[in-house]
Amino acid sequence: MSESEGEGVVDVAEMLNGRRDGWNESMGVRYVRAVPGEVVAEFTVGPQHHQAYGIVHGGVYAGVIETLASVGASLDAMPRGQSVVGLENHTSFLRAVREGTLRARAVPLTRGRRSQVWEATVTDASGRAIASGRVRLLLLEAGAALAGETVAIKV
């Protein structure tokens, strides 16, 4: 937790784990911590994460990084009635992995009222960086439409 976030910050990791959507469920993403200034999650590598060479597909890293950034940005935006959507995802793949439990941590670089930028790193059990990325997100006002529908979290 950053120094600017005082007491009373609610960690919603367990709530998120209880309401995992299709992608998080399929990838086995388990939230460890989810507060407005930091989101941490883990997943255990399995066959569903592999590409043809038997290593984790880069899209998994990009997806995990964007998911954590989106959760963090949402936790900041929701009290103002806003929702968020990703605009850019720049993910670099640093080290190949075939198995093990990976941990991803995302923190904000900037949190404005119209856009946010989050940075995340995926590490292995030894703490080695496996992937890193930055995500830029757009904050939408309450009642905004996205793909022809009003933005709402599906439950």
N, CA, C and O of each residue as an XYZ file, in Angstrom:
620
protein
N       0.845     -1.173      0.000
C       0.000      0.000      0.000
C       0.889      1.234      0.000
O       1.882      1.284      0.726
N       0.550      2.208     -0.791
C       1.352      3.424     -0.832
C       1.070      4.281      0.396
O       0.052      4.110      1.067
N       1.983      5.201      0.679
C       1.817      6.075      1.832
C       0.596      6.967      1.704
O       0.026      7.387      2.711
N       0.184      7.263      0.465
C      -0.957      8.155      0.266
C      -2.293      7.466      0.543
O      -3.333      8.121      0.607
N      -2.260      6.158      0.704
C      -3.496      5.434      0.987
C      -3.495      5.046      2.442
O      -2.737      4.170      2.858
N      -4.337      5.690      3.217
C      -4.361      5.479      4.648
C      -5.195      4.289      5.059
O      -5.555      3.433      4.251
N      -5.485      4.266      6.339
C      -6.303      3.195      6.876
C      -7.701      3.271      6.287
O      -8.116      4.310      5.774
N      -8.407      2.183      6.364
C      -9.759      2.143      5.830
C      -9.824      1.668      4.390
O     -10.915      1.551      3.831
N      -8.657      1.387      3.766
C      -8.650      0.866      2.411
C      -9.113     -0.585      2.468
O      -8.583     -1.375      3.249
N     -10.083     -0.934      1.658
C     -10.650     -2.276      1.662
C      -9.983     -3.121      0.577
O      -9.927     -2.729     -0.588
N      -9.483     -4.282      0.981
C      -8.890     -5.244      0.044
C     -10.025     -6.110     -0.492
O     -10.673     -6.825      0.274
N     -10.271     -6.054     -1.803
C     -11.390     -6.790     -2.405
C     -10.947     -8.082     -3.097
O     -11.691     -8.629     -3.911
N      -9.740     -8.578     -2.782
C      -9.232     -9.786     -3.438
C     -10.185    -10.969     -3.270
O     -10.487    -11.654     -4.247
N     -10.653    -11.214     -2.070
C     -11.540    -12.370     -1.844
C     -12.854    -12.223     -2.605
O     -13.375    -13.203     -3.137
N     -13.386    -11.014     -2.658
C     -14.617    -10.781     -3.419
C     -14.380    -11.084     -4.896
O     -15.219    -11.710     -5.543
N     -13.239    -10.642     -5.432
C     -12.926    -10.910     -6.834
C     -12.762    -12.408     -7.084
O     -13.215    -12.918     -8.109
N     -12.121    -13.113     -6.159
C     -11.952    -14.557     -6.320
C     -13.287    -15.286     -6.305
O     -13.444    -16.316     -6.960
N     -14.239    -14.759     -5.565
C     -15.570    -15.368     -5.500
C     -16.427    -15.080     -6.712
O     -17.458    -15.724     -6.904
N     -16.023    -14.122     -7.538
C     -16.821    -13.723     -8.706
C     -15.972    -13.730     -9.965
O     -16.115    -12.849    -10.813
N     -15.091    -14.712    -10.096
C     -14.213    -14.752    -11.278
C     -15.031    -14.953    -12.542
O     -15.984    -15.732    -12.571
N     -14.634    -14.222    -13.600
C     -15.320    -14.344    -14.881
C     -14.696    -15.457    -15.705
O     -13.812    -16.162    -15.218
N     -15.132    -15.624    -16.922
C     -14.653    -16.694    -17.784
C     -13.157    -16.708    -17.995
O     -12.531    -17.763    -17.898
N     -12.569    -15.554    -18.283
C     -11.133    -15.507    -18.560
C     -10.321    -15.799    -17.307
O      -9.423    -16.640    -17.337
N     -10.624    -15.113    -16.202
C      -9.894    -15.362    -14.964
C     -10.050    -16.801    -14.507
O      -9.094    -17.407    -14.023
N     -11.222    -17.340    -14.654
C     -11.468    -18.735    -14.280
C     -10.657    -19.673    -15.169
O     -10.006    -20.589    -14.668
N     -10.691    -19.456    -16.469
C      -9.956    -20.311    -17.413
C      -8.456    -20.261    -17.191
O      -7.776    -21.278    -17.327
N      -7.936    -19.102    -16.854
C      -6.499    -18.937    -16.648
C      -6.064    -19.291    -15.224
O      -4.870    -19.396    -14.941
N      -7.038    -19.475    -14.334
C      -6.707    -19.813    -12.951
C      -6.152    -18.651    -12.154
O      -5.388    -18.855    -11.210
N      -6.524    -17.436    -12.521
C      -6.034    -16.242    -11.825
C      -6.694    -16.157    -10.443
O      -7.919    -16.177    -10.324
N      -5.859    -16.061     -9.407
C      -6.315    -15.922     -8.023
C      -5.761    -14.611     -7.472
O      -4.547    -14.407     -7.452
N      -6.634    -13.739     -7.031
C      -6.201    -12.452     -6.484
C      -5.650    -12.639     -5.072
O      -6.232    -13.349     -4.252
N      -4.534    -11.997     -4.807
C      -3.884    -12.023     -3.504
C      -4.168    -10.724     -2.761
O      -4.381    -10.721     -1.549
N      -4.167     -9.625     -3.505
C      -4.413     -8.292     -2.937
C      -5.033     -7.431     -4.028
O      -4.604     -7.473     -5.182
N      -6.037     -6.654     -3.661
C      -6.669     -5.753     -4.630
C      -7.165     -4.514     -3.892
O      -8.241     -4.509     -3.293
N      -6.352     -3.473     -3.952
C      -6.678     -2.172     -3.365
C      -6.420     -1.121     -4.445
O      -5.763     -1.427     -5.440
N      -6.912      0.099     -4.280
C      -6.753      1.085     -5.357
C      -5.321      1.342     -5.818
O      -5.131      1.739     -6.967
N      -4.318      1.138     -4.990
C      -2.946      1.434     -5.385
C      -2.085      0.223     -5.680
O      -0.895      0.370     -5.958
N      -2.664     -0.984     -5.627
C      -1.881     -2.188     -5.896
C      -2.815     -3.376     -6.106
O      -3.759     -3.588     -5.345
N      -2.531     -4.142     -7.153
C      -3.271     -5.382     -7.398
C      -2.246     -6.482     -7.611
O      -1.328     -6.345     -8.419
N      -2.414     -7.578     -6.872
C      -1.502     -8.717     -6.950
C      -2.331     -9.968     -7.193
O      -3.369    -10.168     -6.562
N      -1.864    -10.813     -8.115
C      -2.560    -12.067     -8.395
C      -1.533    -13.149     -8.715
O      -0.383    -12.857     -9.042
N      -1.965    -14.391     -8.615
C      -1.120    -15.539     -8.936
C      -1.873    -16.490     -9.849
O      -3.104    -16.507     -9.872
N      -1.117    -17.283    -10.602
C      -1.697    -18.388    -11.354
C      -0.641    -19.471    -11.489
O       0.553    -19.187    -11.583
N      -1.102    -20.720    -11.498
C      -0.204    -21.855    -11.650
C      -0.243    -22.294    -13.100
O      -1.309    -22.587    -13.642
N       0.917    -22.338    -13.722
C       1.020    -22.658    -15.143
C       0.546    -24.083    -15.404
O       0.938    -25.022    -14.712
N      -0.302    -24.225    -16.411
C      -0.808    -25.522    -16.842
C      -0.898    -25.553    -18.356
O      -0.533    -24.582    -19.019
N      -1.379    -26.655    -18.912
C      -1.467    -26.801    -20.369
C      -2.275    -25.690    -21.050
O      -1.998    -25.341    -22.198
N      -3.268    -25.134    -20.354
C      -4.096    -24.072    -20.947
C      -3.305    -22.792    -21.190
O      -3.763    -21.920    -21.929
N      -2.130    -22.663    -20.586
C      -1.297    -21.473    -20.753
C      -0.234    -21.632    -21.835
O       0.390    -20.650    -22.236
N      -0.025    -22.847    -22.307
C       1.094    -23.130    -23.217
C       0.787    -22.818    -24.672
O      -0.346    -22.957    -25.133
N       1.834    -22.391    -25.387
C       1.767    -22.304    -26.839
C       2.420    -23.574    -27.400
O       2.748    -24.483    -26.637
N       2.610    -23.646    -28.705
C       3.051    -24.883    -29.361
C       4.408    -25.413    -28.888
O       4.660    -26.615    -28.984
N       5.283    -24.546    -28.381
C       6.594    -24.991    -27.910
C       6.588    -25.410    -26.442
O       7.634    -25.747    -25.886
N       5.415    -25.389    -25.817
C       5.307    -25.843    -24.439
C       5.678    -24.812    -23.393
O       5.889    -25.154    -22.229
N       5.759    -23.540    -23.801
C       6.020    -22.460    -22.844
C       4.766    -21.585    -22.756
O       3.880    -21.658    -23.607
N       4.712    -20.759    -21.711
C       3.545    -19.892    -21.536
C       3.420    -18.941    -22.725
O       4.383    -18.282    -23.116
N       2.229    -18.883    -23.283
C       1.908    -18.005    -24.406
C       1.991    -16.552    -23.952
O       1.513    -16.213    -22.869
N       2.590    -15.697    -24.765
C       2.722    -14.284    -24.427
C       1.394    -13.600    -24.179
O       1.322    -12.651    -23.398
N       0.346    -14.066    -24.830
C      -0.974    -13.482    -24.618
C      -1.473    -13.663    -23.194
O      -2.258    -12.854    -22.698
N      -1.019    -14.722    -22.538
C      -1.390    -14.921    -21.134
C      -0.814    -13.785    -20.291
O      -1.512    -13.200    -19.464
N       0.465    -13.479    -20.509
C       1.085    -12.390    -19.755
C       0.391    -11.063    -20.040
O       0.089    -10.304    -19.119
N       0.142    -10.786    -21.309
C      -0.535     -9.536    -21.676
C      -1.920     -9.472    -21.043
O      -2.343     -8.419    -20.567
N      -2.621    -10.596    -21.039
C      -3.955    -10.643    -20.438
C      -3.936    -10.442    -18.936
O      -4.766     -9.707    -18.399
N      -3.009    -11.078    -18.253
C      -2.906    -10.925    -16.800
C      -2.552     -9.483    -16.460
O      -3.144     -8.893    -15.556
N      -1.599     -8.921    -17.174
C      -1.183     -7.543    -16.913
C      -2.340     -6.581    -17.147
O      -2.573     -5.690    -16.330
N      -3.062     -6.744    -18.239
C      -4.198     -5.850    -18.497
C      -5.310     -6.045    -17.472
O      -5.945     -5.077    -17.054
N      -5.544     -7.274    -17.071
C      -6.581     -7.548    -16.077
C      -6.269     -6.860    -14.755
O      -7.141     -6.215    -14.173
N      -5.045     -6.989    -14.278
C      -4.682     -6.364    -13.006
C      -4.742     -4.845    -13.093
O      -5.208     -4.189    -12.161
N      -4.273     -4.280    -14.205
C      -4.342     -2.834    -14.396
C      -5.793     -2.365    -14.425
O      -6.126     -1.332    -13.844
N      -6.645     -3.112    -15.091
C      -8.064     -2.747    -15.179
C      -8.738     -2.812    -13.813
O      -9.531     -1.935    -13.469
N      -8.429     -3.835    -13.040
C      -8.999     -3.951    -11.692
C      -8.550     -2.761    -10.846
O      -9.373     -2.119    -10.192
N      -7.257     -2.466    -10.855
C      -6.757     -1.347    -10.060
C      -7.360     -0.017    -10.465
O      -7.763      0.773     -9.611
N      -7.423      0.233    -11.763
C      -8.008      1.485    -12.248
C      -9.489      1.563    -11.886
O      -9.989      2.633    -11.541
N     -10.184      0.441    -11.962
C     -11.606      0.415    -11.604
C     -11.821      0.740    -10.135
O     -12.749      1.470     -9.789
N     -10.975      0.206     -9.275
C     -11.112      0.480     -7.845
C     -10.950      1.965     -7.553
O     -11.556      2.486     -6.617
N     -10.142      2.640     -8.345
C      -9.965      4.078     -8.194
C     -11.136      4.850     -8.796
O     -11.560      5.862     -8.238
N     -11.661      4.385     -9.925
C     -12.686      5.128    -10.680
C     -14.112      4.903    -10.187
O     -14.943      5.808    -10.269
N     -14.404      3.713     -9.678
C     -15.786      3.378     -9.311
C     -16.404      4.310     -8.272
O     -17.591      4.615     -8.381
N     -15.658      4.776     -7.271
C     -16.290      5.707     -6.321
C     -16.799      6.988     -6.972
O     -17.663      7.663     -6.411
N     -16.278      7.330     -8.141
C     -16.749      8.510     -8.884
C     -17.813      8.135     -9.919
O     -18.236      8.984    -10.703
N     -18.248      6.870     -9.927
C     -19.255      6.423    -10.883
C     -18.685      6.124    -12.256
O     -19.442      5.927    -13.206
N     -17.372      6.086    -12.382
C     -16.737      5.834    -13.666
C     -16.417      4.350    -13.835
O     -16.352      3.597    -12.863
N     -16.221      3.952    -15.083
C     -15.728      2.621    -15.418
C     -14.494      2.821    -16.299
O     -14.208      3.939    -16.725
N     -13.769      1.743    -16.568
C     -12.526      1.863    -17.321
C     -12.469      0.846    -18.452
O     -13.052     -0.236    -18.373
N     -11.753      1.221    -19.504
C     -11.454      0.304    -20.607
C      -9.998      0.515    -21.008
O      -9.482      1.631    -20.956
N      -9.349     -0.567    -21.406
C      -7.963     -0.486    -21.832
C      -7.843      0.134    -23.211
O      -8.645     -0.145    -24.102
N      -6.830      0.981    -23.379
C      -6.549      1.596    -24.675
C      -5.267      1.051    -25.293
O      -5.184      0.873    -26.508
N      -4.273      0.790    -24.459
C      -2.983      0.283    -24.945
C      -2.436     -0.709    -23.931
O      -2.613     -0.557    -22.723
N      -1.772     -1.723    -24.452
C      -1.109     -2.711    -23.606
C       0.230     -3.005    -24.268
O       0.277     -3.551    -25.370
N       1.308     -2.645    -23.599
C       2.655     -2.917    -24.093
C       3.297     -3.903    -23.128
O       3.719     -3.529    -22.034
N       3.369     -5.156    -23.539
C       3.907     -6.201    -22.680
C       5.153     -6.793    -23.304
O       5.173     -7.125    -24.490
N       6.197     -6.922    -22.492
C       7.451     -7.526    -22.930
C       7.621     -8.876    -22.247
O       7.382     -9.011    -21.046
N       8.033     -9.869    -23.019
C       8.251    -11.222    -22.514
C       9.747    -11.367    -22.261
O      10.548    -11.274    -23.191
N      10.121    -11.592    -21.020
C      11.522    -11.533    -20.617
C      12.176    -12.896    -20.447
O      13.376    -13.034    -20.681
N      11.411    -13.902    -20.046
C      11.978    -15.206    -19.748
C      10.916    -16.273    -20.025
O       9.754    -16.102    -19.657
N      11.310    -17.364    -20.667
C      10.371    -18.444    -20.968
C      10.101    -19.274    -19.712
O      10.999    -19.514    -18.905
N       8.842    -19.709    -19.562
C       8.431    -20.521    -18.420
C       7.576    -21.682    -18.924
O       6.739    -21.506    -19.810
N       7.790    -22.866    -18.356
C       7.004    -24.049    -18.690
C       6.074    -24.484    -17.565
O       5.035    -25.094    -17.819
N       6.440    -24.175    -16.321
C       5.655    -24.628    -15.178
C       5.917    -23.726    -13.977
O       6.800    -22.869    -14.000
N       5.132    -23.940    -12.936
C       5.319    -23.190    -11.698
C       4.195    -22.201    -11.440
O       3.297    -22.019    -12.263
N       4.267    -21.571    -10.284
C       3.296    -20.545     -9.916
C       3.923    -19.186    -10.171
O       5.030    -18.902     -9.714
N       3.205    -18.357    -10.902
C       3.674    -17.011    -11.235
C       2.838    -15.994    -10.477
O       1.652    -16.203    -10.222
N       3.485    -14.885    -10.122
C       2.816    -13.801     -9.401
C       2.935    -12.533    -10.227
O       4.003    -12.222    -10.753
N       1.841    -11.809    -10.336
C       1.830    -10.532    -11.058
C       1.436     -9.429    -10.086
O       0.554     -9.605     -9.246
N       2.104     -8.294    -10.217
C       1.815     -7.135     -9.361
C       1.715     -5.901    -10.242
O       2.610     -5.617    -11.038
N       0.612     -5.169    -10.090
C       0.390     -3.942    -10.859
C       0.236     -2.764     -9.913
O      -0.408     -2.861     -8.868
N       0.847     -1.641    -10.306
C       0.755     -0.399     -9.536
C       0.543      0.757    -10.513
O       0.968      0.682    -11.666
N      -0.109      1.815    -10.059
C      -0.349      2.948    -10.955
C       0.890      3.811    -11.140
O       1.652      4.035    -10.199
N       1.080      4.291    -12.364
C       2.093      5.308    -12.625
C       1.449      6.686    -12.573
O       2.052      7.654    -12.110
N       0.203      6.757    -13.062
C      -0.563      8.001    -12.985
C      -2.044      7.649    -12.950
O      -2.500      6.740    -13.643
N      -2.785      8.390    -12.128
C      -4.226      8.173    -12.013
C      -4.939      9.503    -12.158
O      -5.158     10.222    -11.183
N      -5.295      9.815    -13.394
C      -6.040     11.037    -13.656
C      -7.534     10.764    -13.666
O      -7.971      9.632    -13.459
N      -8.306     11.802    -13.906
C      -9.764     11.646    -13.944
C     -10.254     11.141    -15.302
O     -11.387     10.671    -15.404
N      -9.426     11.228    -16.346
C      -9.815     10.776    -17.688
C      -9.008      9.568    -18.157
O      -9.483      8.795    -18.988
N      -7.796      9.397    -17.636
C      -6.988      8.251    -18.040
C      -6.046      7.857    -16.902
O      -5.741      8.651    -16.013
N      -5.603      6.616    -16.964
C      -4.651      6.108    -15.992
C      -3.625      5.264    -16.736
O      -3.911      4.707    -17.796
N      -2.424      5.178    -16.166
C      -1.391      4.287    -16.686
C      -0.925      3.425    -15.525
O      -0.574      3.924    -14.456
N      -0.930      2.114    -15.760
C      -0.501      1.143    -14.752
C       0.666      0.341    -15.295
O       0.765      0.098    -16.498
N       1.549     -0.066    -14.394
C       2.705     -0.875    -14.751
C       2.645     -2.169    -13.943
O       2.284     -2.164    -12.766
N       3.005     -3.277    -14.592
C       2.936     -4.570    -13.910
C       4.151     -5.417    -14.251
O       4.755     -5.279    -15.315
N       4.489     -6.296    -13.320
C       5.564     -7.252    -13.519
C       5.068     -8.629    -13.097
O       4.404     -8.776    -12.072
N       5.398     -9.625    -13.896
C       5.103    -11.018    -13.576
C       6.419    -11.660    -13.165
O       7.416    -11.548    -13.877
N       6.425    -12.336    -12.012
C       7.639    -12.967    -11.508
C       7.401    -14.446    -11.227
O       6.266    -14.882    -11.033
N       8.492    -15.208    -11.208
C       8.391    -16.627    -10.845
C       8.617    -16.772     -9.339
O       8.790    -15.780     -8.631
N       8.614    -18.017     -8.858
C       8.749    -18.279     -7.428
C      10.086    -17.803     -6.875
O      10.202    -17.569     -5.672
N      11.099    -17.655     -7.730
C      12.411    -17.153     -7.306
C      12.497    -15.638     -7.343
O      13.527    -15.067     -6.985
N      11.420    -14.978     -7.775
C      11.412    -13.521     -7.861
C      11.989    -12.971     -9.153
O      12.141    -11.757     -9.293
N      12.314    -13.845    -10.102
C      12.846    -13.379    -11.388
C      11.717    -12.806    -12.236
O      10.617    -13.358    -12.277
N      11.999    -11.695    -12.910
C      11.011    -11.084    -13.799
C      10.818    -11.963    -15.026
O      11.783    -12.339    -15.691
N       9.558    -12.287    -15.320
C       9.188    -13.132    -16.456
C       8.599    -12.280    -17.579
O       8.858    -12.522    -18.758
N       7.807    -11.286    -17.200
C       7.192    -10.375    -18.168
C       6.918     -9.055    -17.460
O       6.752     -9.012    -16.241
N       6.874     -7.979    -18.242
C       6.515     -6.682    -17.679
C       5.695     -5.929    -18.711
O       5.800     -6.176    -19.912
N       4.878     -5.004    -18.222
C       4.063     -4.257    -19.162
C       3.466     -3.001    -18.575
O       3.449     -2.792    -17.363
N       2.975     -2.171    -19.481
C       2.251     -0.953    -19.135
C       0.927     -0.953    -19.864
O       0.836     -1.351    -21.026
N      -0.099     -0.499    -19.163
C      -1.439     -0.420    -19.745
C      -1.965      0.989    -19.541
O      -1.914      1.531    -18.437
N      -2.473      1.576    -20.618
C      -3.142      2.884    -20.539
C      -4.626      2.631    -20.626
O      -5.093      1.913    -21.510
N      -5.374      3.226    -19.700
C      -6.810      3.000    -19.614
C      -7.567      4.316    -19.712
O      -7.110      5.351    -19.228
N      -8.727      4.257    -20.345
C      -9.624      5.401    -20.458
C     -10.706      5.262    -19.404
O     -11.270      4.181    -19.233
N     -11.000      6.337    -18.697
C     -12.078      6.343    -17.720
C     -13.339      6.864    -18.383
O     -13.342      7.946    -18.971
N     -14.407      6.092    -18.285
C     -15.687      6.441    -18.890
C     -16.630      6.979    -17.824
O     -16.653      6.482    -16.698
N     -17.397      7.984    -18.179
C     -18.373      8.535    -17.246
C     -19.548      7.581    -17.083
O     -19.796      6.737    -17.943
N     -20.266      7.720    -15.977
C     -21.438      6.890    -15.710
C     -22.414      6.962    -16.875
O     -22.664      8.043    -17.409
N     -22.962      5.834    -17.270
C     -23.942      5.776    -18.349
C     -23.344      5.717    -19.737
O     -24.086      5.678    -20.718
N     -22.021      5.711    -19.853
C     -21.373      5.659    -21.164
C     -21.665      4.322    -21.846
O     -21.833      3.295    -21.187
N     -21.720      4.356    -23.170
C     -21.957      3.141    -23.948
C     -20.629      2.589    -24.447
O     -19.708      3.338    -24.771
N     -20.551      1.271    -24.503
C     -19.378      0.571    -25.014
C     -19.884     -0.596    -25.842
O     -20.607     -1.456    -25.339
N     -19.504     -0.625    -27.110
C     -19.971     -1.669    -28.034
C     -21.497     -1.747    -28.051
O     -22.072     -2.835    -28.088
N     -22.136     -0.597    -28.022
C     -23.574     -0.517    -28.178
C     -24.385     -0.764    -26.917
O     -25.614     -0.787    -26.976
N     -23.727     -0.950    -25.775
C     -24.450     -1.166    -24.512
C     -23.901     -0.270    -23.426
O     -22.731      0.112    -23.448
N     -24.765      0.064    -22.465
C     -24.310      0.835    -21.306
C     -23.300     -0.006    -20.542
O     -23.508     -1.201    -20.332
N     -22.203      0.623    -20.127
C     -21.160     -0.090    -19.406
C     -21.682     -0.557    -18.063
O     -22.194      0.243    -17.279
N     -21.556     -1.850    -17.793
C     -21.969     -2.436    -16.525
C     -21.191     -3.718    -16.306
O     -20.883     -4.449    -17.247
N     -20.881     -3.974    -15.050
C     -20.195     -5.234    -14.714
C     -21.219     -6.350    -14.754
O     -22.280     -6.254    -14.138
N     -20.898     -7.402    -15.479
C     -21.802     -8.548    -15.571
C     -21.573     -9.452    -14.381
O     -20.444     -9.856    -14.105
N     -22.647     -9.770    -13.676
C     -22.545    -10.673    -12.508
C     -23.349    -11.921    -12.704
O     -23.375    -12.783    -11.825
